Amino acid sequence: MDLNSSRISYERGTLDEADVGTDPIERLRVWMEEARAGGVTEPNAMCLATADERGIPSARIVLLRGLDGRGLAFYTSYFSRKGRELERNPHAAATFYWPAHQRQVRVE
């Protein structure tokens, strides 16, 4: 497989920060709804990255279960690897990616 030739040109649109607004939670909610309306099966799927106490990262796909002024909520077992990592190091990052919409959202 030639990975260099698999690159596509993303020309669907641009992002003007003036159009985003001042509430990032509301913008995420709007974009998630646009993804759902556009046929994305699970627009709430996100790649969640955590790190252990040594700083070694791990990432996996989880589902967003709540979104409000406090931030993002997802469910996990406290005994899972991500649960243990978050208990020891509460810093995490997530990325939503909707390729059909040529859009991604990073949350830290």
Backbone as CSV, one residue per row, in Angstrom:
resi,resn,N_x,N_y,N_z,CA_x,CA_y,CA_z,C_x,C_y,C_z
1,MET,0.853,-1.171,0.000,0.000,0.000,0.000,0.903,1.240,0.000
2,ASP,0.636,2.145,-0.914,1.378,3.400,-0.981,0.630,4.449,-0.163
3,LEU,1.077,4.670,1.064,0.392,5.609,1.952,0.510,7.047,1.474
4,ASN,1.574,7.377,0.766,1.740,8.745,0.289,0.692,9.139,-0.742
5,SER,0.207,8.187,-1.518,-0.790,8.521,-2.540,-2.216,8.481,-1.996
6,SER,-2.395,8.090,-0.741,-3.747,8.008,-0.188,-4.228,9.339,0.376
7,ARG,-3.408,10.357,0.338,-3.768,11.687,0.863,-4.786,12.344,-0.045
8,ILE,-5.859,12.883,0.560,-6.842,13.631,-0.218,-6.729,15.110,0.139
9,SER,-7.285,15.934,-0.702,-7.258,17.374,-0.464,-8.530,17.768,0.279
10,TYR,-8.366,18.432,1.410,-9.503,18.872,2.201,-9.846,20.301,1.809
11,GLU,-10.913,20.446,1.046,-11.279,21.757,0.514,-12.732,22.116,0.781
12,ARG,-13.371,21.377,1.667,-14.797,21.601,1.903,-15.085,22.991,2.457
13,GLY,-14.202,23.493,3.264,-14.427,24.805,3.845,-13.273,25.214,4.717
14,THR,-13.379,26.377,5.245,-12.359,26.883,6.150,-13.011,27.210,7.486
15,LEU,-12.176,27.426,8.468,-12.679,27.786,9.786,-12.234,29.208,10.095
16,ASP,-13.191,30.074,10.261,-12.926,31.444,10.672,-13.263,31.532,12.147
17,GLU,-12.275,31.850,12.969,-12.495,31.881,14.413,-13.629,32.815,14.812
18,ALA,-13.890,33.838,14.011,-14.981,34.767,14.319,-16.343,34.069,14.219
19,ASP,-16.427,33.003,13.436,-17.685,32.279,13.261,-17.917,31.232,14.354
20,VAL,-16.897,30.917,15.115,-16.997,29.847,16.103,-17.794,30.283,17.330
21,GLY,-17.663,31.515,17.736,-18.351,31.988,18.930,-17.475,31.840,20.161
22,THR,-18.041,32.184,21.289,-17.262,32.177,22.524,-17.530,30.975,23.417
23,ASP,-18.514,30.155,23.079,-18.853,28.994,23.898,-18.435,27.711,23.182
24,PRO,-17.288,27.142,23.541,-16.821,25.949,22.828,-17.735,24.737,23.019
25,ILE,-18.402,24.637,24.160,-19.321,23.515,24.390,-20.500,23.604,23.427
26,GLU,-21.041,24.799,23.256,-22.160,24.979,22.319,-21.715,24.709,20.889
27,ARG,-20.514,25.132,20.521,-20.012,24.878,19.164,-19.865,23.389,18.948
28,LEU,-19.335,22.665,19.920,-19.219,21.213,19.797,-20.591,20.588,19.648
29,ARG,-21.553,21.052,20.421,-22.925,20.531,20.334,-23.490,20.742,18.921
30,VAL,-23.294,21.930,18.359,-23.787,22.235,17.006,-23.106,21.338,15.980
31,TRP,-21.800,21.227,16.052,-21.081,20.403,15.081,-21.430,18.930,15.217
32,MET,-21.656,18.479,16.450,-22.051,17.092,16.646,-23.429,16.841,16.026
33,GLU,-24.339,17.781,16.192,-25.663,17.648,15.590,-25.566,17.683,14.067
34,GLU,-24.714,18.533,13.517,-24.517,18.562,12.063,-23.975,17.221,11.577
35,ALA,-23.055,16.630,12.317,-22.516,15.324,11.937,-23.617,14.262,11.974
36,ARG,-24.428,14.274,13.040,-25.528,13.302,13.136,-26.503,13.484,11.982
37,ALA,-26.892,14.736,11.717,-27.834,15.018,10.629,-27.238,14.663,9.273
38,GLY,-25.917,14.707,9.182,-25.239,14.375,7.936,-24.967,12.895,7.763
39,GLY,-25.477,12.065,8.670,-25.370,10.624,8.504,-24.248,9.946,9.261
40,VAL,-23.520,10.662,10.105,-22.473,10.024,10.896,-23.146,9.100,11.911
41,THR,-22.754,7.843,11.915,-23.404,6.840,12.760,-23.268,7.144,14.243
42,GLU,-22.076,7.426,14.698,-21.859,7.745,16.109,-21.041,9.032,16.208
43,PRO,-21.697,10.164,16.064,-20.951,11.423,16.127,-20.348,11.691,17.493
44,ASN,-20.782,10.951,18.500,-20.260,11.111,19.850,-19.055,10.214,20.128
45,ALA,-18.565,9.489,19.124,-17.364,8.679,19.296,-16.148,9.594,19.311
46,MET,-15.297,9.382,20.294,-14.104,10.219,20.408,-12.911,9.357,20.789
47,CYS,-11.757,9.776,20.338,-10.522,9.125,20.739,-10.079,9.801,22.029
48,LEU,-10.022,9.040,23.099,-9.618,9.547,24.397,-8.185,9.123,24.673
49,ALA,-7.329,10.094,24.964,-5.934,9.814,25.274,-5.670,10.147,26.741
50,THR,-5.078,9.203,27.441,-4.682,9.391,28.829,-3.203,9.029,28.914
51,ALA,-2.622,9.255,30.064,-1.227,8.870,30.279,-1.086,8.322,31.689
52,ASP,-0.178,7.383,31.823,0.049,6.838,33.161,0.965,7.762,33.955
53,GLU,1.322,7.344,35.143,2.123,8.211,36.019,3.526,8.476,35.473
54,ARG,3.982,7.648,34.538,5.284,7.876,33.906,5.174,8.750,32.663
55,GLY,3.923,9.109,32.306,3.706,9.929,31.114,3.556,9.137,29.839
56,ILE,3.462,7.827,29.939,3.303,6.984,28.751,1.841,7.027,28.323
57,PRO,1.577,7.494,27.102,0.190,7.681,26.667,-0.467,6.391,26.188
58,SER,-1.777,6.400,26.230,-2.581,5.360,25.601,-3.854,6.031,25.094
59,ALA,-4.381,5.511,24.014,-5.574,6.099,23.405,-6.540,4.996,23.034
60,ARG,-7.822,5.341,23.078,-8.870,4.398,22.699,-10.126,5.189,22.356
61,ILE,-11.061,4.544,21.666,-12.319,5.187,21.288,-13.334,4.934,22.398
62,VAL,-13.962,6.016,22.861,-15.048,5.936,23.826,-16.203,6.788,23.309
63,LEU,-17.359,6.655,23.928,-18.529,7.430,23.519,-18.808,8.544,24.513
64,LEU,-18.990,9.737,24.003,-19.398,10.870,24.816,-20.820,10.605,25.300
65,ARG,-21.065,10.779,26.593,-22.388,10.516,27.158,-23.056,11.759,27.699
66,GLY,-22.298,12.850,27.852,-22.867,14.082,28.372,-22.012,15.264,27.961
67,LEU,-22.672,16.411,27.798,-21.985,17.618,27.355,-22.720,18.806,27.948
68,ASP,-22.057,19.512,28.862,-22.674,20.700,29.465,-21.578,21.661,29.905
69,GLY,-21.930,22.661,30.653,-20.990,23.676,31.076,-19.820,23.149,31.892
70,ARG,-19.972,21.980,32.460,-18.870,21.380,33.230,-17.865,20.692,32.330
71,GLY,-18.274,20.399,31.093,-17.365,19.734,30.163,-17.995,18.495,29.545
72,LEU,-17.143,17.535,29.232,-17.549,16.304,28.573,-17.623,15.173,29.592
73,ALA,-18.570,14.272,29.411,-18.698,13.112,30.285,-18.708,11.843,29.451
74,PHE,-18.018,10.850,29.935,-18.043,9.526,29.325,-18.040,8.523,30.457
75,TYR,-18.465,7.300,30.173,-18.538,6.273,31.195,-17.352,5.327,31.050
76,THR,-16.834,4.904,32.175,-15.775,3.907,32.172,-15.772,3.192,33.509
77,SER,-15.150,2.064,33.539,-14.936,1.356,34.794,-13.746,1.978,35.510
78,TYR,-13.899,2.228,36.789,-12.782,2.751,37.572,-11.607,1.765,37.596
79,PHE,-11.885,0.499,37.296,-10.855,-0.530,37.336,-10.204,-0.759,35.982
80,SER,-10.717,-0.098,34.936,-10.113,-0.232,33.613,-8.787,0.519,33.575
81,ARG,-8.004,0.285,32.542,-6.736,1.001,32.407,-6.963,2.509,32.385
82,LYS,-7.949,2.959,31.586,-8.171,4.413,31.513,-8.684,4.961,32.838
83,GLY,-9.497,4.199,33.543,-9.977,4.628,34.853,-8.835,4.783,35.840
84,ARG,-7.929,3.817,35.851,-6.772,3.888,36.754,-5.847,5.040,36.353
85,GLU,-5.641,5.226,35.049,-4.774,6.321,34.598,-5.364,7.674,34.953
86,LEU,-6.659,7.837,34.772,-7.291,9.119,35.103,-7.282,9.392,36.607
87,GLU,-7.349,8.340,37.401,-7.284,8.535,38.845,-5.906,9.051,39.262
88,ARG,-4.859,8.544,38.626,-3.491,8.942,38.976,-3.052,10.226,38.281
89,ASN,-3.597,10.456,37.090,-3.221,11.628,36.292,-4.491,12.122,35.605
90,PRO,-5.158,13.131,36.150,-6.462,13.548,35.623,-6.412,14.315,34.303
91,HIS,-5.219,14.519,33.743,-5.114,15.223,32.464,-5.372,14.252,31.318
92,ALA,-6.216,14.673,30.392,-6.557,13.826,29.249,-6.844,14.715,28.046
93,ALA,-6.924,14.089,26.891,-7.282,14.795,25.667,-8.217,13.898,24.865
94,ALA,-9.068,14.525,24.079,-9.994,13.771,23.229,-10.066,14.441,21.863
95,THR,-10.341,13.633,20.865,-10.516,14.147,19.509,-11.757,13.503,18.906
96,PHE,-12.628,14.331,18.364,-13.753,13.879,17.545,-13.310,14.063,16.094
97,TYR,-13.614,13.099,15.239,-13.217,13.202,13.831,-14.379,12.758,12.961
98,TRP,-14.821,13.661,12.104,-15.905,13.388,11.169,-15.374,13.621,9.763
99,PRO,-14.777,12.586,9.145,-14.119,12.767,7.844,-15.051,13.239,6.740
100,ALA,-16.296,12.787,6.726,-17.223,13.221,5.673,-17.473,14.725,5.728
101,HIS,-17.312,15.287,6.912,-17.527,16.724,7.099,-16.212,17.495,7.088
102,GLN,-15.108,16.751,6.906,-13.770,17.338,6.921,-13.590,18.218,8.153
103,ARG,-13.916,17.632,9.291,-13.877,18.396,10.540,-13.395,17.495,11.681
104,GLN,-12.614,18.095,12.549,-12.240,17.431,13.789,-12.245,18.466,14.900
105,VAL,-12.432,17.975,16.114,-12.456,18.842,17.299,-11.528,18.207,18.324
106,ARG,-10.626,19.020,18.842,-9.718,18.580,19.906,-10.166,19.187,21.225
107,VAL,-10.115,18.375,22.269,-10.472,18.829,23.613,-9.333,18.428,24.541
108,GLU,-8.909,19.359,25.365,-7.835,19.034,26.325,-8.279,19.443,27.712
